[in-house]
């Protein structure tokens, strides 16, 4: 039953933060930056806050490190997609970009969480 309460709290806090970040997105100019303040940052902040309260700071630190690793992989994906999709068409360029994300994220995951031990 405690898991249901934590899940409900995570959903409520995530929703509140989504609204807050959406308001920030409405206030910033140019509007191209509004997407930076959408769901992902608010869900990450809510998740980390609940993890700190429900579990401990060590688990939240691991989760935030995982988020950074995934974010770096996403940057690699976006950079490669920006170059590959116009040159190789959508399917092949997107597949290569996704592969870049997987290689970078999994490589960093291994380096940070497995290889360091």
Secondary structure as a PSIPRED ss2 file (coil, helix, strand):
# PSIPRED VFORMAT (PSIPRED V4.0)

   1 X C   1.000  0.000  0.000
   2 X H   0.000  1.000  0.000
   3 X H   0.000  1.000  0.000
   4 X H   0.000  1.000  0.000
   5 X H   0.000  1.000  0.000
   6 X H   0.000  1.000  0.000
   7 X H   0.000  1.000  0.000
   8 X H   0.000  1.000  0.000
   9 X H   0.000  1.000  0.000
  10 X H   0.000  1.000  0.000
  11 X H   0.000  1.000  0.000
  12 X H   0.000  1.000  0.000
  13 X H   0.000  1.000  0.000
  14 X H   0.000  1.000  0.000
  15 X H   0.000  1.000  0.000
  16 X H   0.000  1.000  0.000
  17 X H   0.000  1.000  0.000
  18 X H   0.000  1.000  0.000
  19 X H   0.000  1.000  0.000
  20 X H   0.000  1.000  0.000
  21 X H   0.000  1.000  0.000
  22 X H   0.000  1.000  0.000
  23 X H   0.000  1.000  0.000
  24 X H   0.000  1.000  0.000
  25 X H   0.000  1.000  0.000
  26 X H   0.000  1.000  0.000
  27 X H   0.000  1.000  0.000
  28 X C   1.000  0.000  0.000
  29 X C   1.000  0.000  0.000
  30 X C   1.000  0.000  0.000
  31 X H   0.000  1.000  0.000
  32 X H   0.000  1.000  0.000
  33 X H   0.000  1.000  0.000
  34 X H   0.000  1.000  0.000
  35 X H   0.000  1.000  0.000
  36 X H   0.000  1.000  0.000
  37 X H   0.000  1.000  0.000
  38 X C   1.000  0.000  0.000
  39 X H   0.000  1.000  0.000
  40 X H   0.000  1.000  0.000
  41 X H   0.000  1.000  0.000
  42 X H   0.000  1.000  0.000
  43 X H   0.000  1.000  0.000
  44 X H   0.000  1.000  0.000
  45 X H   0.000  1.000  0.000
  46 X H   0.000  1.000  0.000
  47 X H   0.000  1.000  0.000
  48 X H   0.000  1.000  0.000
  49 X H   0.000  1.000  0.000
  50 X H   0.000  1.000  0.000
  51 X H   0.000  1.000  0.000
  52 X H   0.000  1.000  0.000
  53 X H   0.000  1.000  0.000
  54 X H   0.000  1.000  0.000
  55 X C   1.000  0.000  0.000
  56 X C   1.000  0.000  0.000
  57 X H   0.000  1.000  0.000
  58 X H   0.000  1.000  0.000
  59 X H   0.000  1.000  0.000
  60 X H   0.000  1.000  0.000
  61 X H   0.000  1.000  0.000
  62 X H   0.000  1.000  0.000
  63 X H   0.000  1.000  0.000
  64 X H   0.000  1.000  0.000
  65 X H   0.000  1.000  0.000
  66 X H   0.000  1.000  0.000
  67 X H   0.000  1.000  0.000
  68 X H   0.000  1.000  0.000
  69 X H   0.000  1.000  0.000
  70 X H   0.000  1.000  0.000
  71 X H   0.000  1.000  0.000
  72 X H   0.000  1.000  0.000
  73 X H   0.000  1.000  0.000
  74 X H   0.000  1.000  0.000
  75 X H   0.000  1.000  0.000
  76 X H   0.000  1.000  0.000
  77 X H   0.000  1.000  0.000
  78 X H   0.000  1.000  0.000
  79 X H   0.000  1.000  0.000
  80 X H   0.000  1.000  0.000
  81 X H   0.000  1.000  0.000
  82 X H   0.000  1.000  0.000
  83 X H   0.000  1.000  0.000
  84 X H   0.000  1.000  0.000
  85 X H   0.000  1.000  0.000
  86 X H   0.000  1.000  0.000
  87 X H   0.000  1.000  0.000
  88 X H   0.000  1.000  0.000
  89 X C   1.000  0.000  0.000
  90 X H   0.000  1.000  0.000
  91 X H   0.000  1.000  0.000
  92 X H   0.000  1.000  0.000
  93 X H   0.000  1.000  0.000
  94 X H   0.000  1.000  0.000
  95 X H   0.000  1.000  0.000
  96 X H   0.000  1.000  0.000
  97 X H   0.000  1.000  0.000
  98 X H   0.000  1.000  0.000
  99 X H   0.000  1.000  0.000
 100 X H   0.000  1.000  0.000
 101 X H   0.000  1.000  0.000
 102 X H   0.000  1.000  0.000
 103 X H   0.000  1.000  0.000
 104 X H   0.000  1.000  0.000
 105 X H   0.000  1.000  0.000
 106 X H   0.000  1.000  0.000
 107 X H   0.000  1.000  0.000
 108 X H   0.000  1.000  0.000
 109 X H   0.000  1.000  0.000
 110 X H   0.000  1.000  0.000
 111 X H   0.000  1.000  0.000
 112 X H   0.000  1.000  0.000
 113 X H   0.000  1.000  0.000
 114 X H   0.000  1.000  0.000
 115 X C   1.000  0.000  0.000
 116 X C   1.000  0.000  0.000
 117 X C   1.000  0.000  0.000
